Amino acid sequence: MVVDAILSVILLGFGLAMDAFAVSVCKGLSVGDVKAKHLAIAGAWFGAFQAAMPLLGYFIGEKLHGHIEKVDHWVAFVLLAAIGANMLKEAFSDKEEKPADASFGFRTMLVMAIATSIDALVVGVALAMDAETNIWFAAAAIGVITFLLSALGVKLGSIFGRKYEKKARVAGGVILILLGLKILLEHLGVLK
């Protein structure tokens, strides 16, 4: 069961990191001549916020858990499925996204880090409904995975441009929906 929990956290980390990865790809595209400091800045901002937000959400969820204990698995499923569906909708949207700003300044990165980590806050609430999850391990894993994928995204963006942005969002959306479904099915006794 421990291996299953670790694998779920790693998949969750990849799913949550996909928005940050997509934004990082755009940052790499807009910067052009990427340096190691660009990789470190993007990784640190996105990784730190993706690690902190599930913790905050978890503690909010713990406060709510006693009130919604009988339906907690449904809450986790709905939250994760809604975030995943939104990622899929964005991936298949014909709406042209505004090109990323080439700035790696404080204000720009703060806004982008918050925007890409709101879903991690909601996931933290969902994780509070899953007794098997160690939130400290989950937050650390999500942060490290996001750091690495964001740094990679900046580099890939400078090389390949927007080619992988849509695929990253689709993968992230599917992973989050499947994890929500897994939590629901485990609580209903379908999966052991």
C-alpha positions in Angstrom: 0.0 0.0 0.0 2.9 2.4 0.7 4.2 2.0 -2.9 0.7 2.7 -4.2 0.5 5.9 -2.0 4.0 7.0 -3.2 3.1 6.4 -6.8 -0.2 8.4 -6.4 1.7 11.3 -4.9 4.3 11.3 -7.7 1.5 11.2 -10.4 -0.3 14.0 -8.5 3.0 16.0 -8.6 3.2 15.5 -12.3 -0.4 16.4 -12.8 -0.2 19.6 -10.8 3.1 20.6 -12.4 1.7 20.7 -15.9 0.4 24.2 -15.7 3.7 25.5 -14.4 5.5 23.4 -17.1 3.3 25.0 -19.8 3.9 28.5 -18.5 7.6 27.7 -18.3 7.7 26.6 -21.9 6.2 30.0 -22.9 8.7 31.8 -20.7 11.5 29.9 -22.5 10.0 30.8 -25.8 9.8 34.5 -24.9 13.3 34.7 -23.4 15.0 33.0 -26.3 18.6 33.0 -24.9 18.0 30.9 -21.8 20.6 30.9 -19.0 20.9 28.7 -15.9 19.5 31.5 -13.7 16.2 31.5 -15.8 15.8 27.7 -15.1 16.5 28.2 -11.4 14.2 31.2 -11.0 11.2 29.5 -12.7 11.9 26.2 -10.9 12.1 27.9 -7.5 9.0 30.1 -7.9 6.8 27.4 -9.3 8.1 24.7 -7.1 7.8 26.7 -3.9 4.2 27.7 -4.6 3.2 24.2 -5.7 4.6 22.8 -2.5 3.1 25.5 -0.2 -0.4 25.6 -1.6 -1.3 21.9 -0.9 -0.2 22.4 2.7 -2.4 25.4 3.0 -5.3 23.6 1.4 -4.7 20.5 3.5 -5.0 22.5 6.8 -8.2 24.2 5.5 -9.5 20.7 4.5 -8.7 19.3 7.9 -10.9 22.0 9.5 -13.7 21.1 7.2 -13.3 17.3 7.4 -15.4 16.8 10.4 -18.3 18.5 8.8 -18.1 16.6 5.5 -16.7 13.2 6.6 -19.5 11.1 5.2 -19.0 12.6 1.7 -15.3 13.4 1.8 -14.4 10.9 -1.0 -17.0 12.6 -3.2 -15.6 16.0 -2.4 -12.0 14.9 -3.3 -13.3 13.3 -6.5 -15.3 16.4 -7.6 -12.5 18.8 -6.8 -9.8 16.8 -8.7 -12.1 16.0 -11.6 -13.1 19.7 -11.9 -9.5 20.8 -12.0 -8.6 18.1 -14.5 -11.6 18.9 -16.7 -10.6 22.6 -16.6 -7.1 21.7 -17.7 -8.5 19.6 -20.6 -10.8 22.5 -21.6 -7.9 24.9 -21.6 -5.8 22.5 -23.7 -8.5 22.1 -26.4 -9.7 25.8 -26.3 -9.3 27.7 -29.5 -8.8 30.9 -27.5 -5.4 32.4 -28.3 -3.4 32.8 -25.1 -1.5 36.0 -24.5 2.2 35.4 -25.1 4.3 35.0 -21.9 6.2 38.0 -20.6 10.0 37.5 -20.9 10.5 39.1 -17.4 11.7 36.9 -14.5 11.1 39.8 -12.1 9.5 39.5 -8.7 6.0 40.8 -9.6 5.8 38.8 -12.8 6.9 35.5 -11.2 4.7 36.0 -8.1 1.6 36.4 -10.2 2.4 33.4 -12.4 3.3 31.2 -9.4 0.0 32.0 -7.7 -2.0 31.6 -10.9 -0.5 28.1 -11.6 -0.8 26.9 -8.0 -4.4 27.7 -7.2 -5.3 24.2 -8.2 -2.7 22.8 -5.8 -4.6 24.6 -3.0 -7.8 22.8 -3.9 -5.9 19.5 -4.2 -4.6 20.1 -0.7 -8.2 20.3 0.5 -8.9 17.0 -1.3 -5.9 15.4 0.2 -7.2 16.2 3.7 -10.1 13.8 2.8 -7.6 11.0 2.1 -6.3 9.5 5.3 -3.5 7.6 3.5 -1.7 10.7 2.3 1.3 12.1 4.2 0.9 15.8 3.4 4.5 16.7 4.1 5.8 14.0 1.7 3.2 15.0 -0.9 4.0 18.7 -0.7 7.8 18.0 -0.9 7.3 15.7 -3.9 5.0 18.1 -5.7 7.5 21.0 -5.1 10.5 19.0 -6.3 8.7 17.6 -9.4 7.4 21.1 -10.2 10.8 22.6 -9.8 12.4 20.1 -12.2 9.6 20.3 -14.8 9.5 24.1 -14.7 13.2 24.3 -15.3 12.9 21.8 -18.0 10.0 23.7 -19.5 12.0 26.9 -19.8 14.8 25.1 -21.6 12.4 23.2 -23.9 10.5 26.4 -24.6 13.7 28.1 -25.8 14.3 25.1 -28.1 10.9 23.9 -29.3 8.4 26.6 -28.5 4.7 25.9 -27.9 4.8 22.4 -29.3 4.4 20.6 -26.0 2.2 23.1 -24.1 -1.2 21.5 -25.1 0.1 18.0 -24.5 1.3 18.9 -21.0 -2.1 20.3 -20.1 -3.9 17.2 -21.5 -1.6 14.9 -19.5 -2.1 16.9 -16.3 -5.9 17.0 -16.7 -6.2 13.3 -17.3 -3.9 12.5 -14.3 -5.9 14.6 -11.9 -9.2 13.1 -13.1 -7.9 9.6 -12.7 -6.5 10.3 -9.2 -9.9 11.7 -8.1 -11.6 8.6 -9.5 -9.1 6.4 -7.7 -9.9 8.1 -4.3 -13.6 7.7 -5.0 -13.4 4.0 -6.0 -11.2 3.2 -3.0 -13.6 4.7 -0.5 -16.6 3.0 -2.2 -14.7 -0.3 -1.8 -14.4 -1.0 -5.6 -10.5 -0.7 -5.4 -8.6 -2.2 -2.5 
